[in-house]
């Protein structure tokens, strides 16, 4: 009951605002007679989306698969390296500043260079860009979580004569989970951005990014916008999926099931 | 029978960037089995350091610390003591019950034995209905009770407590003191209790150890001959006499004998 009401209260305001915003956009484009190459009307974008739904869906699938594979690889690498760095202080001191520096690098810039390393029809360079982008927030957040140990917990575990492995198992890993999921949420959004933008630099023409550049070259702006809409949906889907996994796991943890 | 705690000539010096800090110098202290001893003194007098020497969370620079007749380190490995800190230090992602089970789990006690012991301890601290709750759902006083239950999990012969009620309001604090006296009596454990509060030290203890800073040392030991504690104890003339004695000792005057002080008070009335 209250859950339903609070859900409505959480969802209704942004949805209403979004619909009003789109309506205002439509009115503005029509009233001011704006050309499509400056700003396409929402109705035109929707029409294009409907007409090319199948093609956009296929392109979304290709970009989404690249994002998913890259995200998975980046997540596994990020967690593994964070676990190593948390365990071996010297490794942490070596890698943590390097990865922090990597966080400031616009990684999609690597796309054209990576493209040249593989054949023209390879999806590998895109997935590498995604993996590197996703790796950074996963590594940084997970390591921060693993390294955090409250003084009272450190003394408590010392009073139990507990081993380092015990501390890792009972305090550091469960304590790091919320940090890891914060990283995963950031990484999920970054993965979609990296996947779509890396297509802007040539290579295989099967995803949303290459559709957008092709449509713009052909001055078909409503079609380009329609592909952007696909990217928006993809980004939201990744973010919500990450959020759902987080809720599921932390909810189980909170309920004492793990 | 060996004493619960036997400290001889213990000193602790910390090396800091601005030079050595003498946290404790030349401390001798013996705590008998089942005895309740409080350590009181201003900040920096080394009372928390002394407690950590007993628990082997710190090691003395010189001198020896024996717990149940063995080295403090061996006593820690044998889990002879339970420790309660100023912060409850519960694990928020575990239920109350599973927090109490933590030391048992770490030391390989089976699931059902663990569960049974946790239920028993939660009943002892009056939280039998809260086993399935999570710590953030409990008040500060309830969280401290969980921490005390956890410290008692392995039936230690010694409880080490570092201002466990320091963050609680006065009413909760007095109720917790009453419960602690009862629990210490029921379990027969000796207790070394660090506090800032004179009435708290007097209410709880058989003996109050008065410490002073720079360098941290024991300056006086006040016997509190008050018998079994009840809520009426707090209004007993003997209680006030002991409070005055501890206060005098903290000011650096000789505390004298509480019994004699009490006789003086009674004759003045």
Interface residues (C-beta under 8 A of the other chain):
Chain A: X150 X152 X153 X155 X156 X158 X159 X160 X161 X162 X166 X170 X171 X174 X175 X177 X253 X254 X256
Chain B: X52 X55 X57 X76 X77 X79 X81 X82 X83 X85 X86 X87 X89 X91 X93 X94 X95 X98 X102 X103 X105 X106 X107 X132 X134
